Amino acid sequence: MVRRDVPEVARLHYRLLPGLLTDLGPGVISYFYKTALEIPGTHGWVAADEQQRVVGFAFASERGADLYGQIFRRRPVQGIGCLAAGFFLKPVAFVRTAWWFLKGRPADLDFEAPELIYLAVDPAGRGGGSAAHLVKQAYESFRDKGSARLQLSVADDNVPVQRFFETLGAECVGTYEEGGIRRKRYAFRYENQTGQRPS
């Protein structure tokens, strides 16, 4: 993923990924990706169709737990402007954001390991292996950097996506709540190469 991919990635994110960024609107999503791509240790991959249109993407960070803070500190004025616009358009997003900052994440789960933060593929482009290929790129990138594991979260009620990651070799390591959404935490462990891995 490069900066010129951000508009298409942001449109896909807004259309396909419910959550806090989507609640805050397209401006915040674009701000997130543009700024995150400038931060060392963040990586993005895209899948494109025959016309070179982005039909899917994966986004990961070596320090997923602190990525949002790093983004905000990098461009605080722009971040405040985007958040204010998002809160104006959708006031409930303010409550979710405040809850997210105040509650934090559970201490019994590891949020310091590299994290696959977002994965989305347009429904029209599914079934051809794009999602598995994007996960494989993320998996190999962090494995090659010497990480012990790559982690990710899936909404507790999103059973098809949980099964997808499990078929690729991810193991559930716990559950937690974030922004009012119950989530399962998964990990690909590199030190245990006995299971199936993304291919």
NORDAZI-V197031 format. One record per residue. PSI is psi in radians with two decimals (* if undefined). OMEGA is omega in degrees with one decimal (none if undefined). BURIAL is # if it has 16 or more other C-alpha atoms within 10 Angstrom, else .. Layout:
BEGIN
psi=PSI omega=OMEGA burial=BURIAL
psi=PSI omega=OMEGA burial=BURIAL
END
This chain:
BEGIN
psi=2.32 omega=175.4 burial=#
psi=3.00 omega=-173.3 burial=.
psi=-0.63 omega=-178.3 burial=.
psi=-0.30 omega=177.0 burial=.
psi=-0.28 omega=-171.0 burial=#
psi=-0.79 omega=-179.8 burial=#
psi=-0.75 omega=179.5 burial=#
psi=-0.69 omega=177.4 burial=#
psi=-0.76 omega=-179.6 burial=#
psi=-0.69 omega=178.2 burial=#
psi=-0.76 omega=177.5 burial=.
psi=-0.79 omega=180.0 burial=#
psi=-0.86 omega=-177.2 burial=#
psi=-0.65 omega=-176.6 burial=#
psi=-0.56 omega=-168.3 burial=.
psi=-0.33 omega=-172.3 burial=.
psi=1.73 omega=175.9 burial=.
psi=2.69 omega=179.0 burial=.
psi=-2.97 omega=-173.5 burial=#
psi=-0.82 omega=-179.6 burial=#
psi=-0.74 omega=179.3 burial=#
psi=-0.68 omega=175.7 burial=#
psi=-0.65 omega=-177.0 burial=#
psi=-0.27 omega=171.5 burial=#
psi=2.96 omega=-175.6 burial=#
psi=-0.60 omega=-179.9 burial=#
psi=-0.75 omega=179.4 burial=#
psi=-0.67 omega=179.1 burial=#
psi=-0.81 omega=178.5 burial=#
psi=-0.78 omega=177.3 burial=#
psi=-0.76 omega=-179.4 burial=#
psi=-0.94 omega=-175.1 burial=#
psi=-0.74 omega=179.5 burial=#
psi=-0.78 omega=-177.7 burial=#
psi=-0.73 omega=-177.8 burial=#
psi=-0.62 omega=-179.7 burial=#
psi=-0.31 omega=178.3 burial=#
psi=-0.18 omega=-174.3 burial=.
psi=2.20 omega=178.5 burial=.
psi=2.42 omega=178.3 burial=.
psi=-0.04 omega=174.3 burial=.
psi=2.53 omega=-175.7 burial=#
psi=2.49 omega=176.2 burial=#
psi=2.59 omega=178.8 burial=#
psi=2.53 omega=178.2 burial=#
psi=2.68 omega=170.7 burial=#
psi=2.34 omega=-177.2 burial=#
psi=2.71 omega=176.8 burial=.
psi=-2.99 omega=-176.9 burial=.
psi=-0.48 omega=179.0 burial=.
psi=0.18 omega=180.0 burial=.
psi=0.44 omega=172.8 burial=.
psi=2.43 omega=179.4 burial=.
psi=2.13 omega=179.1 burial=#
psi=-0.10 omega=178.2 burial=#
psi=2.81 omega=178.3 burial=#
psi=2.75 omega=171.0 burial=#
psi=2.55 omega=-179.4 burial=#
psi=2.30 omega=-175.2 burial=#
psi=2.83 omega=179.8 burial=#
psi=2.52 omega=175.4 burial=#
psi=-0.48 omega=180.0 burial=#
psi=1.23 omega=-176.3 burial=#
psi=-0.63 omega=-176.1 burial=#
psi=-0.56 omega=-175.2 burial=#
psi=0.06 omega=-174.0 burial=.
psi=-0.79 omega=-177.1 burial=#
psi=-0.69 omega=176.7 burial=.
psi=-0.73 omega=178.2 burial=.
psi=-0.72 omega=180.0 burial=#
psi=-0.81 omega=-177.9 burial=#
psi=-0.73 omega=-179.8 burial=#
psi=-0.47 omega=-177.8 burial=.
psi=-0.70 omega=179.8 burial=.
psi=1.23 omega=-173.3 burial=.
psi=-0.67 omega=-178.3 burial=.
psi=-0.81 omega=177.8 burial=.
psi=-0.68 omega=179.0 burial=.
psi=-0.77 omega=178.7 burial=#
psi=-0.74 omega=178.7 burial=.
psi=-0.78 omega=179.3 burial=.
psi=-0.76 omega=179.7 burial=#
psi=-0.75 omega=-179.8 burial=#
psi=-0.76 omega=178.2 burial=#
psi=-0.72 omega=178.7 burial=#
psi=-0.72 omega=179.5 burial=#
psi=-0.62 omega=179.3 burial=#
psi=-0.75 omega=-178.6 burial=.
psi=-0.54 omega=-177.5 burial=.
psi=1.50 omega=-175.9 burial=.
psi=-0.52 omega=179.7 burial=.
psi=-0.44 omega=178.4 burial=.
psi=-0.54 omega=178.0 burial=#
psi=-0.76 omega=180.0 burial=#
psi=-0.79 omega=-179.8 burial=.
psi=-0.70 omega=179.8 burial=#
psi=-0.80 omega=179.1 burial=#
psi=-0.75 omega=179.1 burial=.
psi=-0.74 omega=-178.1 burial=.
psi=-0.78 omega=-179.4 burial=#
psi=-0.71 omega=-175.4 burial=.
psi=-0.71 omega=-175.5 burial=.
psi=-0.67 omega=-176.8 burial=.
psi=-2.89 omega=-178.9 burial=.
psi=2.73 omega=-176.4 burial=.
psi=2.48 omega=-177.1 burial=.
psi=-0.36 omega=-175.7 burial=.
psi=-0.04 omega=176.1 burial=.
psi=2.56 omega=-179.3 burial=.
psi=2.06 omega=175.7 burial=.
psi=0.21 omega=-179.3 burial=#
psi=-0.32 omega=-179.6 burial=.
psi=2.80 omega=174.3 burial=#
psi=2.51 omega=-173.9 burial=#
psi=2.32 omega=168.8 burial=#
psi=1.81 omega=-170.2 burial=#
psi=-0.77 omega=-178.1 burial=#
psi=2.47 omega=173.9 burial=#
psi=2.21 omega=178.8 burial=#
psi=2.45 omega=174.1 burial=#
psi=2.30 omega=178.6 burial=#
psi=2.35 omega=179.9 burial=#
psi=-0.58 omega=179.8 burial=.
psi=-0.35 omega=-178.5 burial=.
psi=0.15 omega=-177.7 burial=#
psi=2.75 omega=176.9 burial=.
psi=-0.17 omega=-179.5 burial=.
psi=0.12 omega=177.7 burial=.
psi=0.13 omega=-178.1 burial=.
psi=-0.78 omega=-178.0 burial=#
psi=-0.80 omega=179.6 burial=#
psi=-0.68 omega=179.1 burial=#
psi=-0.71 omega=178.3 burial=#
psi=-0.73 omega=177.7 burial=#
psi=-0.71 omega=179.4 burial=#
psi=-0.71 omega=178.6 burial=#
psi=-0.77 omega=178.5 burial=#
psi=-0.81 omega=-179.6 burial=#
psi=-0.89 omega=-177.1 burial=#
psi=-0.63 omega=-179.9 burial=#
psi=-0.83 omega=-177.8 burial=.
psi=-0.57 omega=174.6 burial=#
psi=-0.77 omega=-178.8 burial=#
psi=-0.36 omega=176.8 burial=.
psi=-0.01 omega=176.4 burial=.
psi=0.24 omega=178.9 burial=.
psi=2.62 omega=177.9 burial=#
psi=-0.46 omega=-178.8 burial=.
psi=2.84 omega=172.2 burial=#
psi=2.22 omega=-175.5 burial=#
psi=2.87 omega=177.6 burial=#
psi=2.89 omega=178.4 burial=#
psi=2.57 omega=179.3 burial=#
psi=2.40 omega=176.3 burial=#
psi=2.42 omega=-175.1 burial=#
psi=-0.52 omega=-178.1 burial=#
psi=0.08 omega=-178.7 burial=.
psi=1.24 omega=-174.4 burial=.
psi=-0.72 omega=179.5 burial=.
psi=-0.71 omega=179.9 burial=.
psi=-0.65 omega=175.9 burial=.
psi=-0.80 omega=180.0 burial=#
psi=-0.67 omega=178.9 burial=.
psi=-0.87 omega=-179.4 burial=.
psi=-0.63 omega=178.4 burial=#
psi=-0.66 omega=178.2 burial=#
psi=-0.42 omega=177.4 burial=.
psi=-0.09 omega=176.5 burial=#
psi=0.07 omega=177.9 burial=#
psi=2.55 omega=179.8 burial=#
psi=2.41 omega=177.2 burial=#
psi=2.25 omega=-178.2 burial=#
psi=0.01 omega=178.1 burial=.
psi=3.10 omega=177.1 burial=.
psi=2.74 omega=178.1 burial=#
psi=3.02 omega=178.3 burial=#
psi=2.40 omega=-178.9 burial=#
psi=2.15 omega=178.8 burial=#
psi=0.54 omega=-179.6 burial=#
psi=0.08 omega=-179.9 burial=.
psi=2.22 omega=176.1 burial=.
psi=2.32 omega=-176.2 burial=.
psi=2.65 omega=171.1 burial=#
psi=2.41 omega=178.6 burial=#
psi=2.24 omega=-179.9 burial=#
psi=2.74 omega=176.9 burial=#
psi=2.39 omega=164.3 burial=#
psi=2.10 omega=-178.4 burial=#
psi=2.10 omega=-178.4 burial=#
psi=-0.46 omega=-177.8 burial=#
psi=-0.27 omega=179.2 burial=.
psi=1.66 omega=-174.8 burial=.
psi=0.29 omega=-176.0 burial=.
psi=-0.48 omega=-177.9 burial=.
psi=3.01 omega=176.1 burial=.
psi=2.48 omega=179.2 burial=.
psi=2.85 omega=-178.5 burial=#
psi=2.29 omega=179.3 burial=#
psi=* omega=none burial=.
END
